[in-house]
Structure formats: structure tokens, C-alpha cells
Amino acid sequence: MSFSWFIARRYLTARRKQAFISLISLVSILGVGVGVMALIVATALMTGVQGEMRDRIVGATAHINVYKTSDGGLLDVEREIAKMQVDGVVGVAPVILGQGLIQLAGRAVPVQLKGIDPAREVLVTDLAGAIQQGSLADLVAPPEVGPDEIPAVDPILLGVDLAQSLNAAVGDTVQIMTPEGVLSPVGITPRFRLFKVVGIFKLGFYQVDANFGLIPLSIARDFLSRPGPDALQIKVANIDAAPEVSARLQAVLGAAYVSEDWTQLNESLYAALWLEKVAIALTIGLIVMVAALNIVASLVLLVMEKSRDIGILRTMGAPAAAIRRIFLLQGLTIGAVGTGAGTILGVLVCWVCETYELFSLPGDVYQVTYLRFEMVPADIITIVVSAMLICLVATIYPSRRAAALDPAEALRYQ
């Protein structure tokens, strides 16, 4: 055991006359621990919310959407899909989007109609595993019938929250009206069409589950008066590489196409979440700063209390550097104990909250159903290192003051 560490340890564990100083040191340790724990919990919470929203968004929607702005749009679907096969693309599916009003038993709510090819849609979204009732296989356009035959009702899949709003179940027949009207002697009138609910899905993203109805692509083309798909949805192997793949597609396809990735479509949301994460981290970081001030106060009081001891040590030949190390080690010990305890408690709190999903949320407000706590090792290391650096800076002034103490002045009235 070195001389400096031996003295620092004795000062930290001193009792009787130095009980008050030891109490201040304990308060400093608690302050650092609470600050580090709060930082870890807040950072894990914001990271978890960002990750949860990202997973819900990219699971319910495509990673990249490609539009064609010339030559009549995406008319030749197979040919256009073949153009999208660049490195990193793992799935392509056409889509038609339109607005409507869906009605059942006197209830009417707005609906976002999405025309899909079921066989290709499962390649770009998590629809296959999201079916809660019914079957995705039933989402097939009915065959053509003769002029004297009654046509079959077209199929539709409803989001779980949309179905609850209508009080609809599998097997019910709903009526949908769209603003894409037809010309009649009295002017343009809205189109009406009957659909049979063949399934209910839950993708976990409220904006989709509460607004979307999925219909076959061929029916959407006719019902919404589209010459072809509005866009091609693309899934990539690595969602973090979506911007790179989107730029590659844009370069290959040329100016006639527009490629947008999921980060562009949700840029404002993620910018707000990132800003909130930084603001929370800075605000809670003030707790660690306050604890550092406690360290300064406790060490200054200790230097004043131990001025006689310091004077004796200096007259016995202890160099100023050794005196400085005593108080540096004492401050770093307070910081290390507080940071270690805070890290352990913070990780434990995050693990319990994440494992048992303690905090549930209304999905219609926050888009997620519970608060996630995602611990990233890099964030934890950054917090720990930052806390230790703050504690180190807090020890500089008291240790320099102790080292600069004049032995004759310290022992004058002893």
C-alpha cells in the first residue's frame, strides 16, 4: 500500500472528530451515484423509445419507396421490379394508396386504402406474422363473372384498431366510398363498393393499425382509377444502409424516378427524439455536477481540518506531490464508488423495467405500447468516463491547496 493511498483511506474512514466530514463524503458518493443512475436510466429510455419506434415503422412500412414521375408512371410492374434489383435489396412490392370512407352498421370512419400484391407484400413488411384473425391467403381478387351472374364481394384486411372502431369482425361486409368518382348525368358522384372482411392484422404501429385497409392490387387499380402502382416498396438487408441503397437506386434509375428511404420520411420525428435525448442527458447531468461540488466542499473542509497533519507530514519530508496525491485519491475514490454504485443500480433498474414491461402507454398517443429501456454499452461507458472526469476535475483545487500549505503556518498555533 502506497503512502498516499494509506493516508487517503484513513481520512475517508475517519470517525469521531471527523464524523461530519465523513458524512459529507457519503453525501457526495450518494450524489454521484444518483446522478449516474439517472443518466443511465434516462439514456436507456430514450434509446429504447427510438429503437421501438424505428422497429415499428420499418416493420409496418417499406424501407424505401420509389416513384416514377414520367412516362405514365409504373405501368409495366415486372419490368420496373427488375430495375430495382441492386445490391442490398431483398424484396420489392408494388402498392396503390388512396383515401376512402368505410361504413358498417351506421358507423363511418376514414380509411387509408392500400392495394397490395399479397405474395410480394410479405417480402417488404411484417404482414405475414401480423394476421390476428382470418387469413392473408383469402386476400385474392374474385374471378370475373358473366353479365347474368352476381359478382362476389371483394376481400379486405382491416387494421385491428380500425376494426375496433367499426366493431367489425371477420366475415362482415363493409361499404367503402372514395372521392375518385364516376361521371353521371348529375355530375361526378363518389364510388361505392362492398368488401368482405377476410382478416384483421396488427403491425404494432398505431398509425397503420388504426387507418389502413388492405385490398388486392387489381381491385385497387379499378376502384381508385389508377393506371398502375403508385410506388414500389423496397426492403433492404440492413435498415441502417437504407440511405446508401436509396442513393444507389437513384443513381441507377435516373431523374425519371424519385427514391425516398425511411430516414427521410421520418426525419422530423427522429430529429425531435434525438434533441430530447440530448436535453434530458444534459439536464440530469447537472446532478453529477452538484455532486462534484459536494466533493469540492468535503475536500476543502478536510484540508482545513487536516492542516496540522499536513504540516507535520511536510516537516517529516513528505513532498508536495505526495500531499496532492492524497486528496486526489480521496476525491477519485468518492467518484469511483459513487459511479460504480450508480452504474450497477442504473443497469438493474433498466433490466427490471425492460424485462417486466412495467410502464405501459396508450398506443394512439405515443405509437408504442410500453416504454423500452435499451442499454447501449457505448452510452454506459461514456457516462461512466464523464462522471469520473468530473470528479477528477473537482479534486484539482482542494489537492493543489493542500500541497501549497506552508508547514510553518500550519503549525504556528499548535
Secondary structure as GFF3:
##gff-version 3
##sequence-region A 1 414
A	DSSP	alpha_helix	3	12	.	.	.	ID=ss1
A	DSSP	three_ten_helix	16	18	.	.	.	ID=ss2
A	DSSP	alpha_helix	19	60	.	.	.	ID=ss3
A	DSSP	beta_strand	64	68	.	.	.	ID=ss4
A	DSSP	alpha_helix	77	83	.	.	.	ID=ss5
A	DSSP	beta_strand	89	104	.	.	.	ID=ss6
A	DSSP	beta_strand	107	116	.	.	.	ID=ss7
A	DSSP	alpha_helix	118	121	.	.	.	ID=ss8
A	DSSP	three_ten_helix	127	129	.	.	.	ID=ss9
A	DSSP	beta_strand	131	134	.	.	.	ID=ss10
A	DSSP	three_ten_helix	136	138	.	.	.	ID=ss11
A	DSSP	beta_strand	154	159	.	.	.	ID=ss12
A	DSSP	alpha_helix	160	166	.	.	.	ID=ss13
A	DSSP	beta_strand	173	184	.	.	.	ID=ss14
A	DSSP	beta_strand	187	201	.	.	.	ID=ss15
A	DSSP	alpha_helix	206	209	.	.	.	ID=ss16
A	DSSP	beta_strand	212	216	.	.	.	ID=ss17
A	DSSP	alpha_helix	217	223	.	.	.	ID=ss18
A	DSSP	beta_strand	231	236	.	.	.	ID=ss19
A	DSSP	three_ten_helix	239	241	.	.	.	ID=ss20
A	DSSP	alpha_helix	242	253	.	.	.	ID=ss21
A	DSSP	beta_strand	257	261	.	.	.	ID=ss22
A	DSSP	alpha_helix	262	265	.	.	.	ID=ss23
A	DSSP	alpha_helix	267	305	.	.	.	ID=ss24
A	DSSP	alpha_helix	307	315	.	.	.	ID=ss25
A	DSSP	alpha_helix	320	356	.	.	.	ID=ss26
A	DSSP	alpha_helix	363	366	.	.	.	ID=ss27
A	DSSP	alpha_helix	377	403	.	.	.	ID=ss28
A	DSSP	alpha_helix	407	411	.	.	.	ID=ss29
###
